[in-house]
Amino acid sequence: MRIIPTRIHGILDYLVGAFLVVTPWAFGFWRNGAESWTPIWLGAAAILYSLLTNYELGVAKLLSMRTHLWLDFASGVLLALSPWIFRFSDHVYIPHVVLGLTEIVVVFMTDLHPYARVERGRPHAVHPPIR
């Protein structure tokens, strides 16, 4: 069920990207290791590829929405599994798993078609007529 419009997804991209960058300090697990750098790098990457995505909040519009969602999915999987891949699960794992799984769920709930606008009361009117 794809109920999240790409415009809302774009807002989430920038908010979550920024939040991932500050996560090590927000949750108090900064140790200058993989537990800290994984969310920082994934957050920075999310902001970068969001800027490059062809959707309402993209700037360069080089990546398709489908490619963007694949990157989100890969990022979510890596984030969720990173405590065991990089062997820091004895120190911290809950923020990584929760944020990673949330990212994966959002991927499957996001519309694949940017710029689609449904007019109120006209569910089949996606774009205004061209005159």
N, CA, C and O atoms as a printed pandas DataFrame, in Angstrom:
     atom_number atom_name residue_name chain_id  residue_number  x_coord  y_coord  z_coord
0              1         N          MET        A               1    0.850   -1.170    0.000
1              2        CA          MET        A               1    0.000    0.000    0.000
2              3         C          MET        A               1    0.897    1.235    0.000
3              4         O          MET        A               1    1.518    1.554    1.014
4              5         N          ARG        A               2    0.964    1.918   -1.116
5              6        CA          ARG        A               2    1.848    3.076   -1.285
6              7         C          ARG        A               2    1.063    4.357   -0.988
7              8         O          ARG        A               2    0.475    4.964   -1.884
8              9         N          ILE        A               3    1.068    4.750    0.279
9             10        CA          ILE        A               3    0.244    5.874    0.726
10            11         C          ILE        A               3    1.039    7.147    0.998
11            12         O          ILE        A               3    0.451    8.188    1.292
12            13         N          ILE        A               4    2.368    7.078    0.905
13            14        CA          ILE        A               4    3.184    8.257    1.166
14            15         C          ILE        A               4    3.530    8.923   -0.168
15            16         O          ILE        A               4    4.228    8.327   -0.988
16            17         N          PRO        A               5    3.050   10.152   -0.394
17            18        CA          PRO        A               5    3.401   10.851   -1.635
18            19         C          PRO        A               5    4.899   11.165   -1.666
19            20         O          PRO        A               5    5.536   11.285   -0.620
20            21         N          THR        A               6    5.447   11.296   -2.862
21            22        CA          THR        A               6    6.880   11.556   -2.989
22            23         C          THR        A               6    7.278   12.888   -2.351
23            24         O          THR        A               6    8.401   13.029   -1.868
24            25         N          ARG        A               7    6.389   13.840   -2.346
25            26        CA          ARG        A               7    6.698   15.130   -1.701
26            27         C          ARG        A               7    6.929   14.939   -0.206
27            28         O          ARG        A               7    7.878   15.495    0.346
28            29         N          ILE        A               8    6.081   14.166    0.453
29            30        CA          ILE        A               8    6.238   13.875    1.879
30            31         C          ILE        A               8    7.500   13.035    2.089
31            32         O          ILE        A               8    8.250   13.256    3.040
32            33         N          HIS        A               9    7.725   12.076    1.198
33            34        CA          HIS        A               9    8.928   11.253    1.289
34            35         C          HIS        A               9   10.179   12.139    1.212
35            36         O          HIS        A               9   11.149   11.912    1.935
36            37         N          GLY        A              10   10.151   13.141    0.338
37            38        CA          GLY        A              10   11.273   14.061    0.217
38            39         C          GLY        A              10   11.543   14.817    1.507
39            40         O          GLY        A              10   12.695   14.977    1.910
40            41         N          ILE        A              11   10.492   15.276    2.148
41            42        CA          ILE        A              11   10.652   15.968    3.433
42            43         C          ILE        A              11   11.268   15.012    4.446
43            44         O          ILE        A              11   12.186   15.378    5.179
44            45         N          LEU        A              12   10.753   13.779    4.481
45            46        CA          LEU        A              12   11.309   12.766    5.393
46            47         C          LEU        A              12   12.778   12.490    5.083
47            48         O          LEU        A              12   13.583   12.309    5.997
48            49         N          ASP        A              13   13.128   12.457    3.801
49            50        CA          ASP        A              13   14.516   12.197    3.411
50            51         C          ASP        A              13   15.473   13.176    4.084
51            52         O          ASP        A              13   16.460   12.766    4.696
52            53         N          TYR        A              14   15.183   14.451    3.971
53            54        CA          TYR        A              14   16.082   15.453    4.531
54            55         C          TYR        A              14   16.066   15.449    6.056
55            56         O          TYR        A              14   17.108   15.610    6.690
56            57         N          LEU        A              15   14.887   15.265    6.642
57            58        CA          LEU        A              15   14.803   15.212    8.109
58            59         C          LEU        A              15   15.521   13.989    8.670
59            60         O          LEU        A              15   16.300   14.101    9.616
60            61         N          VAL        A              16   15.258   12.826    8.087
61            62        CA          VAL        A              16   15.877   11.591    8.569
62            63         C          VAL        A              16   17.377   11.610    8.285
63            64         O          VAL        A              16   18.169   11.170    9.119
64            65         N          GLY        A              17   17.776   12.115    7.116
65            66        CA          GLY        A              17   19.201   12.222    6.809
66            67         C          GLY        A              17   19.929   13.049    7.851
67            68         O          GLY        A              17   20.981   12.646    8.345
68            69         N          ALA        A              18   19.374   14.202    8.187
69            70        CA          ALA        A              18   19.985   15.064    9.207
70            71         C          ALA        A              18   19.961   14.389   10.573
71            72         O          ALA        A              18   20.924   14.483   11.336
72            73         N          PHE        A              19   18.855   13.708   10.880
73            74        CA          PHE        A              19   18.767   13.022   12.168
74            75         C          PHE        A              19   19.802   11.902   12.274
75            76         O          PHE        A              19   20.415   11.718   13.326
76            77         N          LEU        A              20   19.996   11.151   11.182
77            78        CA          LEU        A              20   21.006   10.092   11.210
78            79         C          LEU        A              20   22.395   10.659   11.490
79            80         O          LEU        A              20   23.192   10.036   12.191
80            81         N          VAL        A              21   22.683   11.828   10.950
81            82        CA          VAL        A              21   23.992   12.446   11.169
82            83         C          VAL        A              21   24.217   12.754   12.651
83            84         O          VAL        A              21   25.338   12.619   13.141
84            85         N          VAL        A              22   23.177   13.162   13.366
85            86        CA          VAL        A              22   23.334   13.510   14.787
86            87         C          VAL        A              22   22.983   12.366   15.738
87            88         O          VAL        A              22   23.095   12.515   16.954
88            89         N          THR        A              23   22.563   11.239   15.195
89            90        CA          THR        A              23   22.148   10.106   16.024
90            91         C          THR        A              23   23.176    9.676   17.074
91            92         O          THR        A              23   22.790    9.437   18.219
92            93         N          PRO        A              24   24.463    9.566   16.740
93            94        CA          PRO        A              24   25.418    9.118   17.770
94            95         C          PRO        A              24   25.423   10.003   19.022
95            96         O          PRO        A              24   25.599    9.509   20.135
96            97         N          TRP        A              25   25.230   11.301   18.832
97            98        CA          TRP        A              25   25.195   12.204   19.981
98            99         C          TRP        A              25   23.803   12.231   20.613
99           100         O          TRP        A              25   23.674   12.312   21.835
100          101         N          ALA        A              26   22.768   12.164   19.782
101          102        CA          ALA        A              26   21.392   12.198   20.304
102          103         C          ALA        A              26   21.106   11.002   21.208
103          104         O          ALA        A              26   20.392   11.131   22.204
104          105         N          PHE        A              27   21.659    9.844   20.865
105          106        CA          PHE        A              27   21.434    8.638   21.664
106          107         C          PHE        A              27   22.615    8.308   22.573
107          108         O          PHE        A              27   22.575    7.314   23.298
108          109         N          GLY        A              28   23.650    9.118   22.543
109          110        CA          GLY        A              28   24.773    8.966   23.465
110          111         C          GLY        A              28   25.656    7.758   23.227
111          112         O          GLY        A              28   26.161    7.176   24.187
112          113         N          PHE        A              29   25.858    7.363   21.981
113          114        CA          PHE        A              29   26.737    6.210   21.733
114          115         C          PHE        A              29   27.974    6.550   20.900
115          116         O          PHE        A              29   28.605    5.653   20.341
116          117         N          TRP        A              30   28.326    7.834   20.812
117          118        CA          TRP        A              30   29.506    8.238   20.036
118          119         C          TRP        A              30   30.765    7.599   20.622
119          120         O          TRP        A              30   31.060    7.762   21.806
120          121         N          ARG        A              31   31.506    6.868   19.777
121          122        CA          ARG        A              31   32.792    6.285   20.177
122          123         C          ARG        A              31   33.814    6.379   19.051
123          124         O          ARG        A              31   34.884    5.779   19.158
124          125         N          ASN        A              32   33.532    7.095   17.995
125          126        CA          ASN        A              32   34.423    7.244   16.851
126          127         C          ASN        A              32   34.713    5.906   16.163
127          128         O          ASN        A              32   35.797    5.695   15.619
128          129         N          GLY        A              33   33.718    5.005   16.199
129          130        CA          GLY        A              33   33.843    3.718   15.521
130          131         C          GLY        A              33   32.701    3.542   14.536
131          132         O          GLY        A              33   31.988    4.491   14.213
132          133         N          ALA        A              34   32.540    2.319   14.065
133          134        CA          ALA        A              34   31.496    2.021   13.077
134          135         C          ALA        A              34   30.098    2.300   13.611
135          136         O          ALA        A              34   29.207    2.670   12.847
136          137         N          GLU        A              35   29.895    2.127   14.921
137          138        CA          GLU        A              35   28.572    2.398   15.495
138          139         C          GLU        A              35   28.196    3.858   15.337
139          140         O          GLU        A              35   27.014    4.194   15.256
140          141         N          SER        A              36   29.197    4.730   15.292
141          142        CA          SER        A              36   28.963    6.162   15.141
142          143         C          SER        A              36   28.977    6.594   13.678
143          144         O          SER        A              36   28.108    7.351   13.245
144          145         N          TRP        A              37   29.948    6.122   12.925
145          146        CA          TRP        A              37   30.132    6.578   11.549
146          147         C          TRP        A              37   29.115    5.998   10.573
147          148         O          TRP        A              37   28.817    6.628    9.558
148          149         N          THR        A              38   28.575    4.815   10.854
149          150        CA          THR        A              38   27.588    4.228    9.931
150          151         C          THR        A              38   26.369    5.134    9.757
151          152         O          THR        A              38   26.033    5.470    8.621
152          153         N          PRO        A              39   25.692    5.545   10.837
153          154        CA          PRO        A              39   24.543    6.448   10.619
154          155         C          PRO        A              39   24.949    7.815   10.064
155          156         O          PRO        A              39   24.196    8.425    9.305
156          157         N          ILE        A              40   26.129    8.295   10.438
157          158        CA          ILE        A              40   26.574    9.593    9.925
158          159         C          ILE        A              40   26.733    9.527    8.407
159          160         O          ILE        A              40   26.209   10.380    7.690
160          161         N          TRP        A              41   27.452    8.523    7.918
161          162        CA          TRP        A              41   27.674    8.388    6.470
162          163         C          TRP        A              41   26.386    8.086    5.720
163          164         O          TRP        A              41   26.159    8.623    4.636
164          165         N          LEU        A              42   25.536    7.225    6.291
165          166        CA          LEU        A              42   24.273    6.912    5.616
166          167         C          LEU        A              42   23.351    8.131    5.583
167          168         O          LEU        A              42   22.643    8.343    4.599
168          169         N          GLY        A              43   23.353    8.930    6.643
169          170        CA          GLY        A              43   22.551   10.157    6.663
170          171         C          GLY        A              43   23.041   11.160    5.641
171          172         O          GLY        A              43   22.243   11.767    4.926
172          173         N          ALA        A              44   24.360   11.339    5.569
173          174        CA          ALA        A              44   24.932   12.264    4.584
174          175         C          ALA        A              44   24.653   11.778    3.166
175          176         O          ALA        A              44   24.338   12.574    2.282
176          177         N          ALA        A              45   24.770   10.477    2.952
177          178        CA          ALA        A              45   24.495    9.912    1.627
178          179         C          ALA        A              45   23.028   10.114    1.250
179          180         O          ALA        A              45   22.722   10.436    0.102
180          181         N          ALA        A              46   22.116    9.927    2.216
181          182        CA          ALA        A              46   20.688   10.114    1.947
182          183         C          ALA        A              46   20.391   11.550    1.528
183          184         O          ALA        A              46   19.597   11.782    0.615
184          185         N          ILE        A              47   21.018   12.499    2.183
185          186        CA          ILE        A              47   20.827   13.901    1.806
186          187         C          ILE        A              47   21.360   14.134    0.396
187          188         O          ILE        A              47   20.714   14.799   -0.414
188          189         N          LEU        A              48   22.535   13.589    0.105
189          190        CA          LEU        A              48   23.136   13.767   -1.224
190          191         C          LEU        A              48   22.273   13.166   -2.316
191          192         O          LEU        A              48   21.975   13.846   -3.298
192          193         N          TYR        A              49   21.857   11.895   -2.176
193          194        CA          TYR        A              49   21.076   11.303   -3.262
194          195         C          TYR        A              49   19.658   11.850   -3.307
195          196         O          TYR        A              49   18.990   11.724   -4.334
196          197         N          SER        A              50   19.180   12.452   -2.226
197          198        CA          SER        A              50   17.890   13.145   -2.272
198          199         C          SER        A              50   18.000   14.401   -3.127
199          200         O          SER        A              50   17.089   14.725   -3.888
200          201         N          LEU        A              51   19.114   15.099   -2.996
201          202        CA          LEU        A              51   19.349   16.273   -3.837
202          203         C          LEU        A              51   19.423   15.906   -5.316
203          204         O          LEU        A              51   19.113   16.727   -6.180
204          205         N          LEU        A              52   19.834   14.675   -5.605
205          206        CA          LEU        A              52   20.006   14.207   -6.984
206          207         C          LEU        A              52   18.783   13.494   -7.549
207          208         O          LEU        A              52   18.805   13.055   -8.699
208          209         N          THR        A              53   17.717   13.373   -6.763
209          210        CA          THR        A              53   16.538   12.603   -7.171
210          211         C          THR        A              53   15.546   13.463   -7.946
211          212         O          THR        A              53   15.347   14.640   -7.646
212          213         N          ASN        A              54   14.939   12.852   -8.939
213          214        CA          ASN        A              54   13.913   13.513   -9.751
214          215         C          ASN        A              54   12.561   13.399   -9.040
215          216         O          ASN        A              54   11.718   12.575   -9.395
216          217         N          TYR        A              55   12.383   14.247   -8.029
217          218        CA          TYR        A              55   11.107   14.380   -7.337
218          219         C          TYR        A              55   10.979   15.808   -6.852
219          220         O          TYR        A              55   11.865   16.631   -7.083
220          221         N          GLU        A              56    9.886   16.102   -6.185
221          222        CA          GLU        A              56    9.554   17.485   -5.854
222          223         C          GLU        A              56   10.647   18.216   -5.079
223          224         O          GLU        A              56   10.814   19.420   -5.268
224          225         N          LEU        A              57   11.382   17.547   -4.229
225          226        CA          LEU        A              57   12.400   18.214   -3.421
226          227         C          LEU        A              57   13.819   17.963   -3.910
227          228         O          LEU        A              57   14.780   18.332   -3.234
228          229         N          GLY        A              58   13.959   17.344   -5.070
229          230        CA          GLY        A              58   15.278   17.138   -5.655
230          231         C          GLY        A              58   15.766   18.398   -6.344
231          232         O          GLY        A              58   14.967   19.246   -6.741
232          233         N          VAL        A              59   17.077   18.521   -6.486
233          234        CA          VAL        A              59   17.659   19.689   -7.130
234          235         C          VAL        A              59   18.182   19.331   -8.522
235          236         O          VAL        A              59   17.794   19.959   -9.507
236          237         N          ALA        A              60   19.054   18.335   -8.610
237          238        CA          ALA        A              60   19.672   17.989   -9.897
238          239         C          ALA        A              60   18.805   17.046  -10.735
239          240         O          ALA        A              60   18.926   17.029  -11.959
240          241         N          LYS        A              61   17.947   16.275  -10.105
241          242        CA          LYS        A              61   16.984   15.393  -10.780
242          243         C          LYS        A              61   17.659   14.390  -11.722
243          244         O          LYS        A              61   17.219   14.200  -12.856
244          245         N          LEU        A              62   18.715   13.760  -11.248
245          246        CA          LEU        A              62   19.459   12.777  -12.035
246          247         C          LEU        A              62   19.031   11.337  -11.753
247          248         O          LEU        A              62   19.184   10.469  -12.612
248          249         N          LEU        A              63   18.503   11.078  -10.573
249          250        CA          LEU        A              63   18.099    9.720  -10.181
250          251         C          LEU        A              63   16.583    9.566  -10.255
251          252         O          LEU        A              63   15.843   10.476   -9.882
252          253         N          SER        A              64   16.130    8.427  -10.730
253          254        CA          SER        A              64   14.691    8.159  -10.737
254          255         C          SER        A              64   14.219    7.872   -9.315
255          256         O          SER        A              64   15.017    7.573   -8.427
256          257         N          MET        A              65   12.925    7.968   -9.121
257          258        CA          MET        A              65   12.356    7.656   -7.805
258          259         C          MET        A              65   12.596    6.195   -7.468
259          260         O          MET        A              65   12.862    5.860   -6.313
260          261         N          ARG        A              66   12.505    5.337   -8.448
261          262        CA          ARG        A              66   12.744    3.910   -8.227
262          263         C          ARG        A              66   14.177    3.677   -7.734
263          264         O          ARG        A              66   14.388    2.912   -6.793
264          265         N          THR        A              67   15.157    4.327   -8.358
265          266        CA          THR        A              67   16.554    4.205   -7.924
266          267         C          THR        A              67   16.721    4.758   -6.514
267          268         O          THR        A              67   17.417    4.167   -5.688
268          269         N          HIS        A              68   16.085    5.885   -6.242
269          270        CA          HIS        A              68   16.139    6.495   -4.913
270          271         C          HIS        A              68   15.618    5.513   -3.857
271          272         O          HIS        A              68   16.230    5.347   -2.802
272          273         N          LEU        A              69   14.493    4.870   -4.147
273          274        CA          LEU        A              69   13.922    3.942   -3.181
274          275         C          LEU        A              69   14.802    2.709   -2.994
275          276         O          LEU        A              69   14.875    2.170   -1.890
276          277         N          TRP        A              70   15.470    2.258   -4.050
277          278        CA          TRP        A              70   16.427    1.152   -3.912
278          279         C          TRP        A              70   17.575    1.574   -2.998
279          280         O          TRP        A              70   18.026    0.783   -2.169
280          281         N          LEU        A              71   18.048    2.799   -3.139
281          282        CA          LEU        A              71   19.110    3.284   -2.265
282          283         C          LEU        A              71   18.617    3.383   -0.818
283          284         O          LEU        A              71   19.345    3.039    0.113
284          285         N          ASP        A              72   17.390    3.850   -0.633
285          286        CA          ASP        A              72   16.804    3.887    0.717
286          287         C          ASP        A              72   16.721    2.486    1.311
287          288         O          ASP        A              72   17.045    2.275    2.480
288          289         N          PHE        A              73   16.286    1.535    0.495
289          290        CA          PHE        A              73   16.165    0.155    0.959
290          291         C          PHE        A              73   17.529   -0.393    1.376
291          292         O          PHE        A              73   17.671   -0.960    2.459
292          293         N          ALA        A              74   18.530   -0.221    0.512
293          294        CA          ALA        A              74   19.883   -0.709    0.815
294          295         C          ALA        A              74   20.432   -0.039    2.077
295          296         O          ALA        A              74   21.069   -0.687    2.907
296          297         N          SER        A              75   20.179    1.253    2.207
297          298        CA          SER        A              75   20.625    1.990    3.388
298          299         C          SER        A              75   19.952    1.448    4.646
299          300         O          SER        A              75   20.604    1.267    5.674
300          301         N          GLY        A              76   18.646    1.189    4.563
301          302        CA          GLY        A              76   17.920    0.649    5.711
302          303         C          GLY        A              76   18.422   -0.729    6.116
303          304         O          GLY        A              76   18.572   -1.014    7.304
304          305         N          VAL        A              77   18.681   -1.578    5.135
305          306        CA          VAL        A              77   19.210   -2.922    5.423
306          307         C          VAL        A              77   20.586   -2.809    6.073
307          308         O          VAL        A              77   20.850   -3.442    7.095
308          309         N          LEU        A              78   21.456   -2.002    5.479
309          310        CA          LEU        A              78   22.804   -1.839    6.037
310          311         C          LEU        A              78   22.744   -1.274    7.448
311          312         O          LEU        A              78   23.451   -1.752    8.336
312          313         N          LEU        A              79   21.910   -0.262    7.664
313          314        CA          LEU        A              79   21.802    0.338    8.994
314          315         C          LEU        A              79   21.284   -0.682   10.006
315          316         O          LEU        A              79   21.824   -0.792   11.107
316          317         N          ALA        A              80   20.245   -1.425    9.640
317          318        CA          ALA        A              80   19.660   -2.395   10.569
318          319         C          ALA        A              80   20.619   -3.537   10.903
319          320         O          ALA        A              80   20.625   -4.034   12.029
320          321         N          LEU        A              81   21.425   -3.951    9.936
321          322        CA          LEU        A              81   22.350   -5.063   10.151
322          323         C          LEU        A              81   23.735   -4.628   10.621
323          324         O          LEU        A              81   24.540   -5.461   11.038
324          325         N          SER        A              82   24.014   -3.335   10.556
325          326        CA          SER        A              82   25.359   -2.837   10.868
326          327         C          SER        A              82   25.884   -3.231   12.256
327          328         O          SER        A              82   27.090   -3.442   12.386
328          329         N          PRO        A              83   25.052   -3.343   13.297
329          330        CA          PRO        A              83   25.613   -3.747   14.590
330          331         C          PRO        A              83   26.283   -5.129   14.552
331          332         O          PRO        A              83   27.219   -5.390   15.308
332          333         N          TRP        A              84   25.803   -6.000   13.676
333          334        CA          TRP        A              84   26.378   -7.335   13.583
334          335         C          TRP        A              84   27.432   -7.420   12.482
335          336         O          TRP        A              84   28.415   -8.149   12.617
336          337         N          ILE        A              85   27.232   -6.683   11.400
337          338        CA          ILE        A              85   28.237   -6.654   10.327
338          339         C          ILE        A              85   29.546   -6.070   10.859
339          340         O          ILE        A              85   30.621   -6.608   10.593
340          341         N          PHE        A              86   29.454   -4.969   11.609
341          342        CA          PHE        A              86   30.645   -4.274   12.099
342          343         C          PHE        A              86   30.970   -4.612   13.550
343          344         O          PHE        A              86   31.882   -4.028   14.135
344          345         N          ARG        A              87   30.239   -5.538   14.123
345          346        CA          ARG        A              87   30.505   -6.120   15.454
346          347         C          ARG        A              87   30.520   -5.108   16.604
347          348         O          ARG        A              87   31.443   -5.078   17.419
348          349         N          PHE        A              88   29.483   -4.291   16.644
349          350        CA          PHE        A              88   29.363   -3.386   17.786
350          351         C          PHE        A              88   28.036   -3.588   18.517
351          352         O          PHE        A              88   27.619   -2.724   19.288
352          353         N          SER        A              89   27.368   -4.723   18.283
353          354        CA          SER        A              89   26.055   -4.965   18.891
354          355         C          SER        A              89   26.123   -5.073   20.414
355          356         O          SER        A              89   25.108   -4.894   21.087
356          357         N          ASP        A              90   27.296   -5.361   20.963
357          358        CA          ASP        A              90   27.428   -5.409   22.415
358          359         C          ASP        A              90   27.425   -4.010   23.034
359          360         O          ASP        A              90   27.206   -3.854   24.236
360          361         N          HIS        A              91   27.671   -2.991   22.199
361          362        CA          HIS        A              91   27.675   -1.603   22.681
362          363         C          HIS        A              91   26.331   -0.918   22.429
363          364         O          HIS        A              91   25.765   -0.308   23.337
364          365         N          VAL        A              92   25.817   -1.018   21.195
365          366        CA          VAL        A              92   24.553   -0.369   20.820
366          367         C          VAL        A              92   23.998   -1.065   19.583
367          368         O          VAL        A              92   24.754   -1.449   18.691
368          369         N          TYR        A              93   22.686   -1.227   19.531
369          370        CA          TYR        A              93   22.070   -1.783   18.320
370          371         C          TYR        A              93   20.647   -1.294   18.102
371          372         O          TYR        A              93   20.189   -1.253   16.961
372          373         N          ILE        A              94   19.937   -0.923   19.153
373          374        CA          ILE        A              94   18.519   -0.578   19.028
374          375         C          ILE        A              94   18.285    0.615   18.081
375          376         O          ILE        A              94   17.421    0.511   17.210
376          377         N          PRO        A              95   19.002    1.728   18.205
377          378        CA          PRO        A              95   18.735    2.831   17.263
378          379         C          PRO        A              95   18.982    2.436   15.810
379          380         O          PRO        A              95   18.225    2.835   14.925
380          381         N          HIS        A              96   20.019    1.669   15.559
381          382        CA          HIS        A              96   20.355    1.254   14.206
382          383         C          HIS        A              96   19.262    0.356   13.625
383          384         O          HIS        A              96   18.842    0.536   12.482
384          385         N          VAL        A              97   18.811   -0.606   14.416
385          386        CA          VAL        A              97   17.784   -1.542   13.944
386          387         C          VAL        A              97   16.457   -0.822   13.730
387          388         O          VAL        A              97   15.819   -1.000   12.693
388          389         N          VAL        A              98   16.038   -0.016   14.692
389          390        CA          VAL        A              98   14.743    0.670   14.593
390          391         C          VAL        A              98   14.734    1.642   13.413
391          392         O          VAL        A              98   13.785    1.655   12.629
392          393         N          LEU        A              99   15.777    2.449   13.283
393          394        CA          LEU        A              99   15.818    3.411   12.178
394          395         C          LEU        A              99   15.958    2.707   10.832
395          396         O          LEU        A              99   15.345    3.127    9.851
396          397         N          GLY        A             100   16.749    1.652   10.773
397          398        CA          GLY        A             100   16.901    0.899    9.526
398          399         C          GLY        A             100   15.609    0.249    9.080
399          400         O          GLY        A             100   15.240    0.342    7.909
400          401         N          LEU        A             101   14.913   -0.411   10.002
401          402        CA          LEU        A             101   13.643   -1.056    9.662
402          403         C          LEU        A             101   12.577   -0.027    9.291
403          404         O          LEU        A             101   11.760   -0.268    8.402
404          405         N          THR        A             102   12.584    1.111    9.966
405          406        CA          THR        A             102   11.644    2.181    9.624
406          407         C          THR        A             102   11.884    2.665    8.204
407          408         O          THR        A             102   10.943    2.903    7.447
408          409         N          GLU        A             103   13.158    2.807    7.852
409          410        CA          GLU        A             103   13.494    3.242    6.493
410          411         C          GLU        A             103   12.975    2.235    5.460
411          412         O          GLU        A             103   12.468    2.629    4.410
412          413         N          ILE        A             104   13.099    0.957    5.754
413          414        CA          ILE        A             104   12.625   -0.087    4.841
414          415         C          ILE        A             104   11.111   -0.024    4.696
415          416         O          ILE        A             104   10.595   -0.123    3.583
416          417         N          VAL        A             105   10.397    0.136    5.793
417          418        CA          VAL        A             105    8.934    0.215    5.755
418          419         C          VAL        A             105    8.489    1.416    4.920
419          420         O          VAL        A             105    7.557    1.307    4.124
420          421         N          VAL        A             106    9.147    2.553    5.099
421          422        CA          VAL        A             106    8.794    3.766    4.346
422          423         C          VAL        A             106    8.990    3.549    2.849
423          424         O          VAL        A             106    8.210    4.059    2.044
424          425         N          VAL        A             107   10.020    2.801    2.467
425          426        CA          VAL        A             107   10.242    2.493    1.048
426          427         C          VAL        A             107    9.012    1.827    0.453
427          428         O          VAL        A             107    8.562    2.202   -0.630
428          429         N          PHE        A             108    8.473    0.848    1.149
429          430        CA          PHE        A             108    7.340    0.094    0.612
430          431         C          PHE        A             108    6.018    0.838    0.722
431          432         O          PHE        A             108    5.008    0.396    0.173
432          433         N          MET        A             109    6.016    1.969    1.427
433          434        CA          MET        A             109    4.801    2.765    1.560
434          435         C          MET        A             109    4.812    4.017    0.685
435          436         O          MET        A             109    3.835    4.766    0.668
436          437         N          THR        A             110    5.907    4.249   -0.041
437          438        CA          THR        A             110    6.048    5.470   -0.829
438          439         C          THR        A             110    5.607    5.260   -2.276
439          440         O          THR        A             110    5.941    4.257   -2.907
440          441         N          ASP        A             111    4.857    6.220   -2.780
441          442        CA          ASP        A             111    4.422    6.223   -4.174
442          443         C          ASP        A             111    5.645    6.268   -5.087
443          444         O          ASP        A             111    6.642    6.914   -4.762
444          445         N          LEU        A             112    5.571    5.593   -6.212
445          446        CA          LEU        A             112    6.687    5.545   -7.158
446          447         C          LEU        A             112    6.676    6.703   -8.154
447          448         O          LEU        A             112    7.638    6.879   -8.902
448          449         N          HIS        A             113    5.619    7.483   -8.175
449          450        CA          HIS        A             113    5.447    8.495   -9.212
450          451         C          HIS        A             113    5.495    9.904   -8.634
451          452         O          HIS        A             113    4.526   10.371   -8.036
452          453         N          PRO        A             114    6.640   10.585   -8.817
453          454        CA          PRO        A             114    6.713   11.965   -8.335
454          455         C          PRO        A             114    5.819   12.883   -9.160
455          456         O          PRO        A             114    5.442   12.568  -10.289
456          457         N          TYR        A             115    5.503   13.995   -8.582
457          458        CA          TYR        A             115    4.702   15.052   -9.206
458          459         C          TYR        A             115    3.237   14.673   -9.403
459          460         O          TYR        A             115    2.470   15.478   -9.932
460          461         N          ALA        A             116    2.825   13.472   -8.994
461          462        CA          ALA        A             116    1.421   13.087   -9.125
462          463         C          ALA        A             116    0.617   13.884   -8.105
463          464         O          ALA        A             116    0.944   13.913   -6.918
464          465         N          ARG        A             117   -0.427   14.522   -8.584
465          466        CA          ARG        A             117   -1.259   15.324   -7.706
466          467         C          ARG        A             117   -2.702   14.948   -7.964
467          468         O          ARG        A             117   -3.214   15.135   -9.067
468          469         N          VAL        A             118   -3.344   14.427   -6.962
469          470        CA          VAL        A             118   -4.751   14.056   -7.095
470          471         C          VAL        A             118   -5.589   15.214   -6.587
471          472         O          VAL        A             118   -5.437   15.663   -5.451
472          473         N          GLU        A             119   -6.468   15.684   -7.441
473          474        CA          GLU        A             119   -7.350   16.766   -7.040
474          475         C          GLU        A             119   -8.443   16.224   -6.130
475          476         O          GLU        A             119   -8.962   15.128   -6.341
476          477         N          ARG        A             120   -8.775   16.999   -5.134
477          478        CA          ARG        A             120   -9.804   16.594   -4.182
478          479         C          ARG        A             120  -11.125   16.360   -4.906
479          480         O          ARG        A             120  -11.587   17.216   -5.660
480          481         N          GLY        A             121  -11.723   15.210   -4.675
481          482        CA          GLY        A             121  -13.003   14.876   -5.282
482          483         C          GLY        A             121  -12.877   14.310   -6.686
483          484         O          GLY        A             121  -13.877   13.906   -7.279
484          485         N          ARG        A             122  -11.664   14.272   -7.229
485          486        CA          ARG        A             122  -11.447   13.743   -8.574
486          487         C          ARG        A             122  -10.270   12.757   -8.509
487          488         O          ARG        A             122   -9.158   13.097   -8.913
488          489         N          PRO        A             123  -10.511   11.541   -8.003
489          490        CA          PRO        A             123   -9.402   10.606   -7.780
490          491         C          PRO        A             123   -8.642   10.207   -9.037
491          492         O          PRO        A             123   -7.519    9.715   -8.928
492          493         N          HIS        A             124   -9.209   10.398  -10.229
493          494        CA          HIS        A             124   -8.516   10.008  -11.450
494          495         C          HIS        A             124   -7.843   11.190  -12.145
495          496         O          HIS        A             124   -7.192   11.018  -13.175
496          497         N          ALA        A             125   -7.997   12.375  -11.590
497          498        CA          ALA        A             125   -7.363   13.564  -12.167
498          499         C          ALA        A             125   -5.972   13.697  -11.562
499          500         O          ALA        A             125   -5.818   14.247  -10.471
500          501         N          VAL        A             126   -4.976   13.205  -12.251
501          502        CA          VAL        A             126   -3.620   13.212  -11.723
502          503         C          VAL        A             126   -2.911   14.516  -12.035
503          504         O          VAL        A             126   -2.264   15.083  -11.155
504          505         N          HIS        A             127   -3.012   15.002  -13.248
505          506        CA          HIS        A             127   -2.375   16.253  -13.639
506          507         C          HIS        A             127   -3.443   17.197  -14.181
507          508         O          HIS        A             127   -4.430   16.759  -14.772
508          509         N          PRO        A             128   -3.237   18.490  -13.976
509          510        CA          PRO        A             128   -4.199   19.426  -14.564
510          511         C          PRO        A             128   -4.102   19.375  -16.091
511          512         O          PRO        A             128   -3.034   19.084  -16.631
512          513         N          PRO        A             129   -5.193   19.651  -16.784
513          514        CA          PRO        A             129   -5.158   19.600  -18.247
514          515         C          PRO        A             129   -4.207   20.641  -18.821
515          516         O          PRO        A             129   -4.068   21.737  -18.278
516          517         N          ILE        A             130   -3.557   20.288  -19.919
517          518        CA          ILE        A             130   -2.642   21.202  -20.601
518          519         C          ILE        A             130   -3.448   22.011  -21.601
519          520         O          ILE        A             130   -4.220   21.445  -22.375
520          521         N          ARG        A             131   -3.281   23.325  -21.596
521          522        CA          ARG        A             131   -4.032   24.192  -22.507
522          523         C          ARG        A             131   -3.102   24.968  -23.365
523          524         O          ARG        A             131   -3.545   25.757  -24.199
